Amino acid sequence: MPIRIPVYQPDLSGNERAYVEECLNSNWISSKGKFVAAFEQGFAKYIGVAFAAAVCNGTTALHLALLALGLGEGDEVIVPALTYIAPANAVTYTGARPVFVDSRREDWQMDPADIVRKLTPRTRAIMAVHLYGHPCEMDEILEIARRHGLFVIEDAAEAIGSKYHGRHVGGFGDISVFSFYGNKTITTGEGGMVVTQDPTLYDRAKHLKGQGLAAHREYWHDVVGYNYRMTNICAAIGLAQLERCDETLRRKRRLAELFGKYLAGVPVKIHRESPNVTHSYWMISILVPSLRDRDPLREALARSGIETRPVFFPVHTMPMYSSRFQRHPVAEDIGWRGINLPSWPGLKESDVEEICAIIAGYFGKTH
């Protein structure tokens, strides 16, 4: 059946068209133009950090953050097993090795106790991934890093608007990244941002993202750099999205409340926020009682034109990272039982009610 209710779609009903037309009319369509700087400055202010550098996607933002810290061959970086593939791949790009840790059952985030167990003399950094918009336990992670002299990189790709003890995530680590892919809370189509409070790290990231171009000599490149710049058109879309970010976050929180209301009494567990954090609900996710339920439930929803996604498969089970056999039981359990439900802010209450009725009906017939 054709998809009637997608798992995500962007809301482009603000100033996106007007700002893009301004780019076209001015002929500033590549990485120069006023919208890049305006988006960087607006985003830094929104998150509460000193510096922001716009890049072409979230994965390049991760790579750039790792390079700015000087991580490379022989180093180890702690990453969660339950995450999208990009954090592990970005570490691998640098020649460093990702070391996987398990998740906490209560919030699905990386387990600080397992971080401590996985530390070695080669550990140089912890990459804290705020999975699905729920913040990691940053106080414990920062204390581990302080005690062992480690860098902290926040992967907030999925977590714009998420807060830990009232502060936006992305402002706790040495350097942090965000993604603006088409299914993110705010989008530029493709895009990302590197943010930091440290002027030296900012200068390094900015230098590397622009082909290593020297600051005071035309066409002179003094390091091997990368073409990771964001276009003015993408930044124009991003600035328009940022203007409405708080409204989008309110609508997504309301969506999560509606799913909670209509799934009350149904034998699934919604990924909810822990005390002292603000979950931005990038994705509204559930755990079904058994692995045997996940695919049949997704198929039942698909028959009604409702798109869903599985929760990320744990990265340590992927072929390129599985040569060393590992067990991360909590991450594996969530990865096998989790489903992402439609989570875009324009979803109507009647759509949520329909989705939840199908889920309840599935369990009514099978349990």
MARTI-798836 format. One record per residue (C-alpha): residue number from 0; residue in three letters; x, y, z. Coordinates in steps of 0.5 Angstrom, whole numbers, plus 500, padded with zeros to 3 digits. Layout:
BEGIN
+------+------+------+-------+-----+
: resi : resn : east : north :  up :
+------+------+------+-------+-----+
:  NUM :  ala :    X :     Y :   Z :
...
+------+------+------+-------+-----+
//
This chain:
BEGIN
+------+------+------+-------+-----+
: resi : resn : east : north :  up :
+------+------+------+-------+-----+
:    0 :  met :  500 :   500 : 500 :
:    1 :  pro :  503 :   507 : 499 :
:    2 :  ile :  505 :   511 : 505 :
:    3 :  arg :  500 :   515 : 508 :
:    4 :  ile :  503 :   517 : 514 :
:    5 :  pro :  511 :   517 : 513 :
:    6 :  val :  516 :   516 : 519 :
:    7 :  tyr :  518 :   524 : 518 :
:    8 :  gln :  517 :   530 : 513 :
:    9 :  pro :  520 :   537 : 514 :
:   10 :  asp :  516 :   543 : 516 :
:   11 :  leu :  518 :   548 : 511 :
:   12 :  ser :  512 :   553 : 512 :
:   13 :  gly :  516 :   559 : 515 :
:   14 :  asn :  521 :   564 : 511 :
:   15 :  glu :  525 :   558 : 507 :
:   16 :  arg :  522 :   560 : 501 :
:   17 :  ala :  524 :   567 : 501 :
:   18 :  tyr :  531 :   566 : 504 :
:   19 :  val :  533 :   561 : 498 :
:   20 :  glu :  530 :   566 : 493 :
:   21 :  glu :  534 :   572 : 496 :
:   22 :  cys :  540 :   567 : 495 :
:   23 :  leu :  538 :   566 : 488 :
:   24 :  asn :  537 :   573 : 486 :
:   25 :  ser :  543 :   575 : 489 :
:   26 :  asn :  547 :   570 : 486 :
:   27 :  trp :  550 :   568 : 493 :
:   28 :  ile :  549 :   560 : 492 :
:   29 :  ser :  555 :   557 : 495 :
:   30 :  ser :  559 :   557 : 501 :
:   31 :  lys :  559 :   565 : 501 :
:   32 :  gly :  554 :   569 : 503 :
:   33 :  lys :  550 :   573 : 509 :
:   34 :  phe :  546 :   567 : 511 :
:   35 :  val :  552 :   562 : 513 :
:   36 :  ala :  554 :   567 : 518 :
:   37 :  ala :  547 :   569 : 520 :
:   38 :  phe :  546 :   561 : 521 :
:   39 :  glu :  552 :   560 : 525 :
:   40 :  gln :  551 :   566 : 530 :
:   41 :  gly :  544 :   565 : 531 :
:   42 :  phe :  545 :   557 : 532 :
:   43 :  ala :  551 :   559 : 537 :
:   44 :  lys :  546 :   564 : 541 :
:   45 :  tyr :  540 :   559 : 541 :
:   46 :  ile :  545 :   553 : 544 :
:   47 :  gly :  549 :   558 : 549 :
:   48 :  val :  556 :   557 : 546 :
:   49 :  ala :  561 :   562 : 544 :
:   50 :  phe :  563 :   559 : 537 :
:   51 :  ala :  559 :   555 : 531 :
:   52 :  ala :  562 :   553 : 524 :
:   53 :  ala :  557 :   550 : 519 :
:   54 :  val :  559 :   544 : 515 :
:   55 :  cys :  555 :   540 : 509 :
:   56 :  asn :  553 :   534 : 514 :
:   57 :  gly :  553 :   531 : 521 :
:   58 :  thr :  558 :   526 : 519 :
:   59 :  thr :  563 :   531 : 517 :
:   60 :  ala :  562 :   535 : 523 :
:   61 :  leu :  564 :   529 : 527 :
:   62 :  his :  570 :   528 : 523 :
:   63 :  leu :  572 :   535 : 524 :
:   64 :  ala :  571 :   535 : 531 :
:   65 :  leu :  575 :   529 : 532 :
:   66 :  leu :  581 :   532 : 527 :
:   67 :  ala :  580 :   539 : 531 :
:   68 :  leu :  582 :   535 : 538 :
:   69 :  gly :  588 :   531 : 534 :
:   70 :  leu :  585 :   524 : 535 :
:   71 :  gly :  588 :   519 : 530 :
:   72 :  glu :  592 :   513 : 529 :
:   73 :  gly :  593 :   509 : 536 :
:   74 :  asp :  588 :   513 : 540 :
:   75 :  glu :  581 :   510 : 542 :
:   76 :  val :  575 :   513 : 543 :
:   77 :  ile :  569 :   511 : 547 :
:   78 :  val :  562 :   511 : 543 :
:   79 :  pro :  556 :   507 : 545 :
:   80 :  ala :  554 :   501 : 541 :
:   81 :  leu :  547 :   503 : 540 :
:   82 :  thr :  547 :   509 : 536 :
:   83 :  tyr :  547 :   511 : 528 :
:   84 :  ile :  553 :   508 : 524 :
:   85 :  ala :  556 :   515 : 523 :
:   86 :  pro :  560 :   516 : 530 :
:   87 :  ala :  564 :   510 : 529 :
:   88 :  asn :  565 :   511 : 522 :
:   89 :  ala :  568 :   518 : 524 :
:   90 :  val :  573 :   515 : 529 :
:   91 :  thr :  575 :   510 : 524 :
:   92 :  tyr :  576 :   516 : 519 :
:   93 :  thr :  582 :   519 : 523 :
:   94 :  gly :  585 :   512 : 524 :
:   95 :  ala :  583 :   512 : 531 :
:   96 :  arg :  579 :   506 : 534 :
:   97 :  pro :  572 :   506 : 537 :
:   98 :  val :  571 :   502 : 543 :
:   99 :  phe :  563 :   500 : 544 :
:  100 :  val :  560 :   501 : 551 :
:  101 :  asp :  553 :   498 : 553 :
:  102 :  ser :  547 :   503 : 554 :
:  103 :  arg :  543 :   504 : 560 :
:  104 :  arg :  536 :   501 : 560 :
:  105 :  glu :  532 :   507 : 563 :
:  106 :  asp :  534 :   512 : 558 :
:  107 :  trp :  537 :   508 : 552 :
:  108 :  gln :  544 :   512 : 553 :
:  109 :  met :  551 :   510 : 554 :
:  110 :  asp :  552 :   507 : 561 :
:  111 :  pro :  558 :   511 : 565 :
:  112 :  ala :  559 :   505 : 569 :
:  113 :  asp :  561 :   501 : 562 :
:  114 :  ile :  565 :   507 : 560 :
:  115 :  val :  570 :   506 : 566 :
:  116 :  arg :  570 :   499 : 565 :
:  117 :  lys :  573 :   500 : 557 :
:  118 :  leu :  578 :   505 : 559 :
:  119 :  thr :  585 :   503 : 557 :
:  120 :  pro :  592 :   507 : 557 :
:  121 :  arg :  590 :   509 : 549 :
:  122 :  thr :  583 :   512 : 551 :
:  123 :  arg :  583 :   519 : 549 :
:  124 :  ala :  576 :   521 : 548 :
:  125 :  ile :  569 :   520 : 550 :
:  126 :  met :  563 :   521 : 545 :
:  127 :  ala :  557 :   522 : 548 :
:  128 :  val :  551 :   521 : 543 :
:  129 :  his :  544 :   524 : 545 :
:  130 :  leu :  540 :   518 : 542 :
:  131 :  tyr :  534 :   520 : 539 :
:  132 :  gly :  534 :   527 : 543 :
:  133 :  his :  534 :   524 : 550 :
:  134 :  pro :  541 :   527 : 553 :
:  135 :  cys :  546 :   523 : 556 :
:  136 :  glu :  548 :   523 : 564 :
:  137 :  met :  553 :   528 : 563 :
:  138 :  asp :  555 :   530 : 570 :
:  139 :  glu :  558 :   522 : 570 :
:  140 :  ile :  561 :   523 : 563 :
:  141 :  leu :  564 :   529 : 565 :
:  142 :  glu :  567 :   527 : 571 :
:  143 :  ile :  570 :   520 : 568 :
:  144 :  ala :  573 :   525 : 563 :
:  145 :  arg :  576 :   530 : 568 :
:  146 :  arg :  579 :   524 : 572 :
:  147 :  his :  582 :   521 : 567 :
:  148 :  gly :  584 :   527 : 562 :
:  149 :  leu :  580 :   525 : 557 :
:  150 :  phe :  576 :   530 : 551 :
:  151 :  val :  569 :   529 : 551 :
:  152 :  ile :  565 :   530 : 544 :
:  153 :  glu :  558 :   531 : 544 :
:  154 :  asp :  554 :   528 : 538 :
:  155 :  ala :  548 :   532 : 539 :
:  156 :  ala :  546 :   530 : 532 :
:  157 :  glu :  539 :   528 : 534 :
:  158 :  ala :  538 :   533 : 540 :
:  159 :  ile :  537 :   540 : 538 :
:  160 :  gly :  533 :   543 : 544 :
:  161 :  ser :  535 :   537 : 549 :
:  162 :  lys :  537 :   540 : 555 :
:  163 :  tyr :  540 :   537 : 561 :
:  164 :  his :  539 :   540 : 568 :
:  165 :  gly :  536 :   546 : 564 :
:  166 :  arg :  542 :   547 : 559 :
:  167 :  his :  542 :   545 : 552 :
:  168 :  val :  546 :   539 : 550 :
:  169 :  gly :  552 :   541 : 546 :
:  170 :  gly :  555 :   546 : 551 :
:  171 :  phe :  558 :   541 : 556 :
:  172 :  gly :  563 :   537 : 552 :
:  173 :  asp :  570 :   540 : 549 :
:  174 :  ile :  567 :   540 : 542 :
:  175 :  ser :  560 :   538 : 540 :
:  176 :  val :  556 :   537 : 533 :
:  177 :  phe :  549 :   537 : 530 :
:  178 :  ser :  546 :   535 : 524 :
:  179 :  phe :  541 :   538 : 520 :
:  180 :  tyr :  539 :   532 : 515 :
:  181 :  gly :  532 :   532 : 512 :
:  182 :  asn :  529 :   528 : 518 :
:  183 :  lys :  532 :   532 : 523 :
:  184 :  thr :  528 :   537 : 528 :
:  185 :  ile :  531 :   543 : 524 :
:  186 :  thr :  533 :   541 : 517 :
:  187 :  thr :  538 :   544 : 512 :
:  188 :  gly :  537 :   538 : 507 :
:  189 :  glu :  544 :   536 : 508 :
:  190 :  gly :  548 :   540 : 513 :
:  191 :  gly :  551 :   540 : 520 :
:  192 :  met :  554 :   544 : 525 :
:  193 :  val :  561 :   544 : 530 :
:  194 :  val :  560 :   548 : 536 :
:  195 :  thr :  565 :   549 : 542 :
:  196 :  gln :  567 :   554 : 547 :
:  197 :  asp :  574 :   554 : 546 :
:  198 :  pro :  577 :   559 : 541 :
:  199 :  thr :  583 :   554 : 539 :
:  200 :  leu :  578 :   549 : 537 :
:  201 :  tyr :  574 :   553 : 533 :
:  202 :  asp :  580 :   556 : 529 :
:  203 :  arg :  582 :   549 : 528 :
:  204 :  ala :  575 :   546 : 525 :
:  205 :  lys :  574 :   553 : 521 :
:  206 :  his :  581 :   552 : 518 :
:  207 :  leu :  580 :   544 : 516 :
:  208 :  lys :  573 :   545 : 514 :
:  209 :  gly :  576 :   550 : 508 :
:  210 :  gln :  581 :   546 : 505 :
:  211 :  gly :  586 :   548 : 510 :
:  212 :  leu :  587 :   555 : 507 :
:  213 :  ala :  591 :   560 : 510 :
:  214 :  ala :  588 :   566 : 513 :
:  215 :  his :  593 :   571 : 511 :
:  216 :  arg :  595 :   569 : 504 :
:  217 :  glu :  591 :   568 : 498 :
:  218 :  tyr :  591 :   560 : 495 :
:  219 :  trp :  596 :   558 : 500 :
:  220 :  his :  594 :   552 : 504 :
:  221 :  asp :  598 :   550 : 510 :
:  222 :  val :  595 :   543 : 512 :
:  223 :  val :  591 :   538 : 509 :
:  224 :  gly :  584 :   540 : 509 :
:  225 :  tyr :  577 :   538 : 507 :
:  226 :  asn :  571 :   541 : 503 :
:  227 :  tyr :  566 :   541 : 509 :
:  228 :  arg :  563 :   548 : 508 :
:  229 :  met :  555 :   549 : 508 :
:  230 :  thr :  552 :   553 : 502 :
:  231 :  asn :  549 :   559 : 503 :
:  232 :  ile :  542 :   556 : 500 :
:  233 :  cys :  543 :   551 : 506 :
:  234 :  ala :  544 :   556 : 511 :
:  235 :  ala :  538 :   560 : 509 :
:  236 :  ile :  534 :   554 : 510 :
:  237 :  gly :  537 :   553 : 516 :
:  238 :  leu :  536 :   560 : 519 :
:  239 :  ala :  529 :   560 : 517 :
:  240 :  gln :  528 :   553 : 521 :
:  241 :  leu :  532 :   556 : 527 :
:  242 :  glu :  527 :   562 : 527 :
:  243 :  arg :  521 :   557 : 529 :
:  244 :  cys :  525 :   551 : 533 :
:  245 :  asp :  521 :   553 : 539 :
:  246 :  glu :  515 :   552 : 536 :
:  247 :  thr :  517 :   545 : 533 :
:  248 :  leu :  519 :   543 : 539 :
:  249 :  arg :  513 :   544 : 543 :
:  250 :  arg :  509 :   541 : 537 :
:  251 :  lys :  513 :   535 : 538 :
:  252 :  arg :  513 :   534 : 545 :
:  253 :  arg :  505 :   535 : 544 :
:  254 :  leu :  506 :   529 : 540 :
:  255 :  ala :  509 :   525 : 545 :
:  256 :  glu :  504 :   526 : 550 :
:  257 :  leu :  499 :   524 : 545 :
:  258 :  phe :  502 :   517 : 544 :
:  259 :  gly :  503 :   517 : 551 :
:  260 :  lys :  495 :   518 : 552 :
:  261 :  tyr :  493 :   513 : 546 :
:  262 :  leu :  498 :   508 : 548 :
:  263 :  ala :  496 :   507 : 555 :
:  264 :  gly :  494 :   500 : 557 :
:  265 :  val :  498 :   497 : 551 :
:  266 :  pro :  504 :   493 : 552 :
:  267 :  val :  509 :   497 : 549 :
:  268 :  lys :  514 :   502 : 553 :
:  269 :  ile :  515 :   509 : 550 :
:  270 :  his :  522 :   512 : 550 :
:  271 :  arg :  520 :   517 : 555 :
:  272 :  glu :  525 :   523 : 559 :
:  273 :  ser :  528 :   522 : 565 :
:  274 :  pro :  528 :   527 : 571 :
:  275 :  asn :  532 :   533 : 570 :
:  276 :  val :  533 :   533 : 563 :
:  277 :  thr :  528 :   535 : 557 :
:  278 :  his :  527 :   530 : 551 :
:  279 :  ser :  527 :   533 : 545 :
:  280 :  tyr :  523 :   527 : 542 :
:  281 :  trp :  527 :   527 : 535 :
:  282 :  met :  524 :   520 : 534 :
:  283 :  ile :  518 :   518 : 538 :
:  284 :  ser :  520 :   510 : 540 :
:  285 :  ile :  517 :   504 : 543 :
:  286 :  leu :  519 :   498 : 545 :
:  287 :  val :  515 :   492 : 544 :
:  288 :  pro :  515 :   486 : 549 :
:  289 :  ser :  519 :   481 : 544 :
:  290 :  leu :  523 :   481 : 538 :
:  291 :  arg :  518 :   476 : 535 :
:  292 :  asp :  513 :   482 : 535 :
:  293 :  arg :  517 :   488 : 532 :
:  294 :  asp :  517 :   486 : 525 :
:  295 :  pro :  509 :   483 : 525 :
:  296 :  leu :  507 :   490 : 528 :
:  297 :  arg :  511 :   494 : 523 :
:  298 :  glu :  508 :   490 : 517 :
:  299 :  ala :  501 :   491 : 520 :
:  300 :  leu :  502 :   499 : 520 :
:  301 :  ala :  505 :   498 : 513 :
:  302 :  arg :  499 :   495 : 511 :
:  303 :  ser :  495 :   501 : 513 :
:  304 :  gly :  500 :   506 : 510 :
:  305 :  ile :  504 :   508 : 516 :
:  306 :  glu :  511 :   508 : 515 :
:  307 :  thr :  516 :   506 : 521 :
:  308 :  arg :  523 :   505 : 522 :
:  309 :  pro :  527 :   500 : 527 :
:  310 :  val :  531 :   503 : 532 :
:  311 :  phe :  538 :   503 : 530 :
:  312 :  phe :  542 :   496 : 530 :
:  313 :  pro :  548 :   496 : 535 :
:  314 :  val :  554 :   498 : 531 :
:  315 :  his :  558 :   492 : 534 :
:  316 :  thr :  554 :   487 : 530 :
:  317 :  met :  555 :   491 : 524 :
:  318 :  pro :  560 :   487 : 519 :
:  319 :  met :  566 :   492 : 519 :
:  320 :  tyr :  566 :   492 : 527 :
:  321 :  ser :  564 :   485 : 529 :
:  322 :  ser :  571 :   482 : 528 :
:  323 :  arg :  572 :   482 : 536 :
:  324 :  phe :  566 :   479 : 539 :
:  325 :  gln :  562 :   483 : 544 :
:  326 :  arg :  556 :   483 : 548 :
:  327 :  his :  552 :   489 : 550 :
:  328 :  pro :  546 :   486 : 552 :
:  329 :  val :  542 :   492 : 554 :
:  330 :  ala :  544 :   495 : 547 :
:  331 :  glu :  542 :   489 : 543 :
:  332 :  asp :  535 :   488 : 547 :
:  333 :  ile :  533 :   495 : 545 :
:  334 :  gly :  536 :   495 : 538 :
:  335 :  trp :  532 :   488 : 537 :
:  336 :  arg :  525 :   490 : 540 :
:  337 :  gly :  525 :   498 : 538 :
:  338 :  ile :  521 :   501 : 533 :
:  339 :  asn :  521 :   509 : 531 :
:  340 :  leu :  514 :   511 : 530 :
:  341 :  pro :  512 :   517 : 526 :
:  342 :  ser :  515 :   523 : 529 :
:  343 :  trp :  514 :   529 : 525 :
:  344 :  pro :  511 :   536 : 528 :
:  345 :  gly :  505 :   536 : 523 :
:  346 :  leu :  502 :   530 : 525 :
:  347 :  lys :  495 :   530 : 527 :
:  348 :  glu :  492 :   528 : 533 :
:  349 :  ser :  487 :   523 : 529 :
:  350 :  asp :  493 :   520 : 525 :
:  351 :  val :  496 :   519 : 532 :
:  352 :  glu :  490 :   516 : 535 :
:  353 :  glu :  489 :   511 : 528 :
:  354 :  ile :  497 :   509 : 529 :
:  355 :  cys :  495 :   507 : 536 :
:  356 :  ala :  489 :   503 : 535 :
:  357 :  ile :  493 :   499 : 530 :
:  358 :  ile :  498 :   498 : 535 :
:  359 :  ala :  493 :   496 : 540 :
:  360 :  gly :  489 :   492 : 536 :
:  361 :  tyr :  495 :   488 : 534 :
:  362 :  phe :  496 :   486 : 541 :
:  363 :  gly :  489 :   485 : 542 :
:  364 :  lys :  489 :   479 : 537 :
:  365 :  thr :  496 :   476 : 538 :
:  366 :  his :  497 :   476 : 546 :
+------+------+------+-------+-----+
//
